[in-house]
Amino acid sequence: MTTPATRSFADIRQALLDRQELALVDVREEASFAQAHPLFAVNIPLSKLELEVFSRIPRRDTAVTLYDDGEGLAQVALQRLQTLGYSDVKLLDGGLQGWRTAGGELFIDVNVPSKAFGELVEHHRATPSLAAEEVKRLLDSNADVVVLDARRYDEYQTMSIPGGISVPGAELVLRARELAPDPATRIIVNCAGRTRSIIGTQSLVNAGLPNPINALRNGTIGWLLAGQTLDHGQNRRFAAVSEETRETASADARKVADRASVKRASRADLQRWQAEASRTTYLFDVRTPEEFAKGHLPGARSTPGGQLVQETDHFASVRGARIALLDDDGVRANMSASWLAQLGWDVSVIDDLDAADFSEQGDWDAPFPRPPQVEAISVETLTHWQTQVNVAVLDFTASANYVKQHIPGAWWTLRADLKQALGRLPAADRYVLTCGSSRLARFAVADLEALTDKPVFLLEGGTASWIKAGLPLEHGESRLASPRIDRYRRPYEGTDAPREAMQAYLDWEFGLVEQLGRDGTHGFYVI
């Protein structure tokens, strides 16, 4: 067996400084990735590589560098990517330890480029903020104040500042004028931690809104650490805005984008870019998912602008690629582009679209490889087998989905951990694999067949078909055949994180500017 080609820390660093296209991919599970990784590494776990890689690394001859921390996952990932047609895949010399030994800076947590950039923005612009105690005093005294929550709507519903309204980040400049029409009304922008409240607040400042504007310092974490109570299950959302407001916001956003040197592009430019074989172009629609579903440009991906700025590494996993943004009003695209440009991206806004261009309907569906042909069984067959033969059901869904509900008797299993997981399972005469839809489980069939001499089947339609049939479900961590490392538990999620973990998270964010300086590859600037 030939030794795989490698790229060194020095190779990657120079490519970053030269703004070359590259994908530095950590193929471990997210919880492991969050413990230590290079600044511009992206996490595409081996467990779900086939389902994610085509959208995240669309050009097959991209320079892809894979690594793990000695688990042997990167070698498997390399072979899978080569099978999928990727022609320039190499391993990171020495893996994660090689990066560390070469003097490379390592970061913890997830979406680090965006979080570090947020701290840099506050550092340079002294983004105005108020402590949780001050905000609560304002609310308790019925002061003229409106609280706008810049997170996704589902995050807002989980927990929110009392009285807060859901206005995800890219919507702020478009909506804030109508939510605070009196210039004397104080606008307070919050998220769960720091980044989205800093970026949201600075967006409104940059756009020139006349109101006093503040970030809620340290977000809902700061609110909880101050001993204050959050609301749950709220549904206050922004409403449609007038044409006059839209035009004003559009002009403001365009000025901000121009200050950030955002490029302008036409539909013809986009078509030319998409035909280029030597450059990656991402096309993102930054409106709300509901607007996208009603009508969008063919080939665009739905990436609401606030989340795109927060999770750029997840959506655009090729550093140095071109990003094209679009909307139907110029506000969301220009504001999102202003931040991506400052984050060092080559970003353009498509300017000349009209209503007829938004011709495709429905949700975005990720491209993925042709699914392998496997033998599938129905829910009815599985229920029969469960009473007649020794059958083991393996569930490859996200562990959080498994805990929420799963087929009785099913074992939760990480695909990349399958060999070890088999050793933790009782003996079975046959195996049935499932996940939410069976899309991921279908790819695991061949993996399991290579490890056992027993017959392996796919549950047609996955656990969704079991639920649709109205059959009983189990809940909780009933049978874990693998460790729950598929998702890093963010200290700012929910309300049950220990105070120590929340404070440690804030302390880490405060240190990011200094860590960016030590790394030296970021290329960020602040207008």
Sequence and secondary structure as in RCSB ss.txt:
>XXXX:A:sequence
MTTPATRSFADIRQALLDRQELALVDVREEASFAQAHPLFAVNIPLSKLELEVFSRIPRRDTAVTLYDDGEGLAQ
VALQRLQTLGYSDVKLLDGGLQGWRTAGGELFIDVNVPSKAFGELVEHHRATPSLAAEEVKRLLDSNADVVVLDA
RRYDEYQTMSIPGGISVPGAELVLRARELAPDPATRIIVNCAGRTRSIIGTQSLVNAGLPNPINALRNGTIGWLL
AGQTLDHGQNRRFAAVSEETRETASADARKVADRASVKRASRADLQRWQAEASRTTYLFDVRTPEEFAKGHLPGA
RSTPGGQLVQETDHFASVRGARIALLDDDGVRANMSASWLAQLGWDVSVIDDLDAADFSEQGDWDAPFPRPPQVE
AISVETLTHWQTQVNVAVLDFTASANYVKQHIPGAWWTLRADLKQALGRLPAADRYVLTCGSSRLARFAVADLEA
LTDKPVFLLEGGTASWIKAGLPLEHGESRLASPRIDRYRRPYEGTDAPREAMQAYLDWEFGLVEQLGRDGTHGFY
VI
>XXXX:A:secstr
     EE HHHHHHHHHTT  BEEEE S HHHHTTSB TTEEE  GGGHHHHHHHHS STTS EEEE SSSSHHH
HHHHHHHHTT  SEEEETTHHHHHHHTT   B SSSHHHHHHHHHHHHHH   EE HHHHHHHHHTT SEEEEE 
S HHHHHHSB TT EE  GGGHHHHHHHHS STTSEEEEE SSSHHHHHHHHHHHHTT  S EEEETTHHHHHHH
TT   B S   B     HHHHHHHHHHHHHHHHHTT EEE HHHHHHHHH SSS EEEEE S HHHHHH B TT 
EE  HHHHHHTHHHH  SBT EEEEE SSSHHHHHHHHHHHHTT EEEEE    GGG  B S             
EE HHHHHHHHHHS EEEEE S HHHHHH B TT EE  GGGHHHHHTTS   SEEEEE SSSHHHHHHHHHHHT
T SS EEEETTHHHHHHHTT   B SSS BSS S SS   TTSSS S HHHHHHHHHHHHTHHHHHHHH      
  
